[in-house]
């Protein structure tokens, strides 16, 4: 696309129109000019647009138009993996001063395959504006290195914002190394369940089977989410010593009809299935679930048990 076509597309992206969908029973923007324009932009792969988009970003004064051009630039990088997009976005990050545009650039950086120089992102992790901090933390997910780890370690040990600490913990689960572990352990005693479960998730990703006692203890946590991540940790690092705690947890889950669907019971059953030849209480448990608790199971759980039943 040439300059005029890109401007026209950006203008179309700003046209939000909603129509009432009688079948869905609510208003939707699907099929609106904006929706169609975004669909076109999401397919961009032409690296020849780089200089045109950079010129447009330099020339335009409208904040919303800049947002659309950043979206286009970031999309090309996502679709092609061209690392020049990272350099161009970092160049613009150093120039923009409006929080909205800083957030947009950080969000586009977060969608890229890799960012080698994270210094420009790290400085925003402790920004006074929460939206900027949140986007910076997410952008570090595609970064690596001691400086990135140090910034996130400093953040999770000094911040008082539970949502942001949780986000940082999940990023550390993706990019962290074992040196992060000592800084995550104290968070297991944090009063906020979100922080406890995100720290547990990171320890599951970064730790080893020596952490099994910690995951077993977390099965007794008052938070359902902490229990869920404890199950995942046990599935990854557990051994036969976890059989009875898992059976206990599974029976508790299936005592009544659950309101929110999750994979917890499937995780538990798949773990137990590894040891069905070693412990006779496991096939007995599965038989009990099939005969007595079938009506409280979700479809995927019933499907798994049907497959189990036909293969044994």
N, C-alpha and C positions, 0 to 999 in steps of 0.2 A: 504493500500500500504506500501511496505517496503522502505528502504532508497534508493536503486538503482532505484526502480520504480518512486519514487518521483523526483529524479534527472532527469530521462529520460523524465518525464512529463514536468518538468520545462524547459528542453532543447527544447522540442517541442513547448512550449509556446513562445519561442523566434523566431520561424520560421515564419516570415510574408511573405505570398505570396498573390499576388493579381491577379485576373483573370477578364477579361472583360465580363460583363454580357450584352449580346445583348438586352435582353428584358428590362432590367433596363436602359441601355444606359450609364453605367459607370463601373469603376473597383470596385471590392468588395473583401473583405478578407473572405467572407462567404465560409465555407468548406475548408479553408486552414488548415495546420497542427496546427497553433497557435489557430485558431478559435475552432477547435475540442478539443484541449487540454484544453482551457478555459472552454468549455462546461463540460468536465469531472470534472475539479476542482470545478466548481460551484455546483456540486452535493455532494461534500464531507460532510460527517457527522460523520466520525469515530474519536471519541475522543482519540482512541489509537494512533493516529498519532502525538499527542502533543509532546511527548518526542523526536520523530524522527525529527519532524520539528524544534524543538528547537536546537537539535544537529546540524542539517544542517545549521541553521542560525549562529551558533557559529563557525562552521568550514569553511564555504564557504567565499571566498574573493571577488567573483564576485558580483558587485552591482545588475546586472539584475537578477541573480539567487535569491538573497535575496528578491528582489521585488516579485518574483513569490511565494516564500515560505511564505512571509507575506500575500499575497493574499489567499493562501491555508488556512493558520491559521485563518485569519479573516472570510473566508467563512464558516469554520466549526462552528465558533461562531455564525454567522448569521443564519445558518441552524438549529443549535441545541439549541441556547440560553444558552449554557454553559458559565457561568460567569468566568470560569477559563481562557478563551481566553482573557478576559479583563486584568486579572492579568499578563498573559504572554506578552501581547502587551505592557503594561505599563512597565514591566521589561525591554523589549527591547528598549522602548522609552528612558529610562534612560541611555542606553548604546550607542546608535547610535549617530554619529556626522555629517554624511553626510545629507545635506538638503533633498535630494531626498528620502532617507529612512525614515527620520523623517516625511515627508509628507505622505508617504505610510502608516506608522503606524497610524498616526492621521486619515487618510482616513478609515482605517479598524476599528478603534475605533468608528468612526462616524456611522458605519453600525451595531454596536452591540445594544443589547436591552437596556442596562443601564451601566453607569460607575459611581460607587459610589465615588471614590476618584479622583476628577478632578484636584488636585493640579499640577500634572505633565503636564496636558494639558494647564491649565491657564497660566503657565509661557511662553508659546509660543504665546499667544494672542498678545503680544507686541514685538514679535521677529522682528529683522531688515529685515528679508526676507519675502516678500509679500506672496509667495506660502505657507510658513510655517504658517504665520498668518491666511490666508484664511482657511487652513485645520484645524487649532486649533479652529477657530470660529465655523466651522461646527461640529467638534467633541463635542463641548459643548452642542449641541442639545440633546445629550443623557445623559446629566449630570443635576443635580439639586443642589440647596442649595444657601445660601446667598453669598458664595465666588464666585460662578459662576456668579450670578447676578451682584455682585460688579465689577467683571472683565469686563463684557460686558457694564455696565453703564459707567465705566471709559473709555472704548474704544469709545463708541458712542459720548461721550462728549469731547473727546480730539483728536480723529483721524481726519485727513483731507482727507482721501481716501473715496470717495463717494461709491464705489463698496463695500468696506469692511464694512462701516457703514450700508449699505443696508442689507448685509448678517447678520450682528449682530442683526439688528432690527427684521429680520425674525426669528432668533433663539430665541430672547426674546419673540416673539409672541407665541412660542411653550412652553418655559420653565419659562417665567417670572411671577412675581406676581404683585399685584397692586402697590408695592413700586417703580416699574420701571416707572410708568406713568408720574410723574413729570419731568423725564429726557427725555421722548419722546416728550412731548408737544412742546418744543422749536424747534424741528426738523420739525414741520409742516410749519415753515416759512423758511426753508432752500432753497437756490436757486436751488438746484438739485431736479428734480422731482422724481428720484428714491428714494432718502432719504425721501421725503415727503410721497410717497405712501407706503413705507415700515413702516414708523412710524405710518401712519394711519391704516395699517393692524394690527400692534401690539396693537394699542389702541382699535381697534374693538374686538380683542381677549381678551384683559385684562380689558377693560372698561365695562360700562353698559349703560342704556338708557339715562343717564344724558349727554352723549356725542353726542346725536343726533344733536344738533345745529352745532356741529363741523363737522359732516358728511355732513349735508346739505350745509354748507359753502363750503366744499371741492368739491361739485358738480360743483362749478363755477371755479375751478382751471383750469389753462391753460394746465395742463398735462392730457392726456387721461388716463394714468394709475392711477393717483390720483382720477379721476372721477370714474374709475372702482372700486377702493377699497372703495370709498365713498358709492357707490351703495351696496357693500357687507356689509358695516357697517350699512347702513340704513335697509337692509334686516334683519339684526340680531337684531338691537336695535330700529328700527323705529316704528312709530304709524301713525295714520291717518293724522297727521300734515304734513307728508312727501308726501302725495298723489300728490299734484299739482307740487312740485319740481321734483318728479319722472316722472310725465307725460311730463313735459317740457323737461327733459333730454331724455326721450324715443323718443319724436317727433324729437328732434335734431338729434339723432342717425339715425333715419329712413328717414331723408330728402334726402339722396343720397345713392348710392351703396357703401357699406363699402369694403375696400380692405383687411382688416385683420379680420379674424373670431375671435369672442370672445363670452363669455356668458353674456355680459352686458345687452343686450336687454331681454334675458330670465330672468335674475335676476330682472329686472324692472317689467316685465309682471307678474312674479310670486308674487312679492310683491303687485302689484296693485290688483291682483286677490283675495287677502285676503279681500279686502274692496269693492268688486264689488256690494255687497248688500247695502252698505252705501252711495255710491257716484255714481250717474247715469252717470257721465262723463267717468267712467271707461269702462263699456260695450260699450259706444258710441265710445271710443277710439279704443277698440279692433275691432269693426265693421269697423272703418275707416282704420285701418291697413290691415284688411283682404281684403277690397274692393279697397283700393287705393295704398297700399304700399306692396302688396304681392310679387311683383317681386324683391324687395330689401332685402327680408328676406333670412336668411340661412335656410338650411333644417331642423335643430332642432327647429328653431323658427316656421316654417310652421307646423311642426308636433305638437308642443305644442298648437298652435292656432286651429288646426284641432280637437285636443282632447277637447279643451275648447268649440269649437263650437258644437260638438256632445253631450257634457254633459250639455249644457244650451239650 
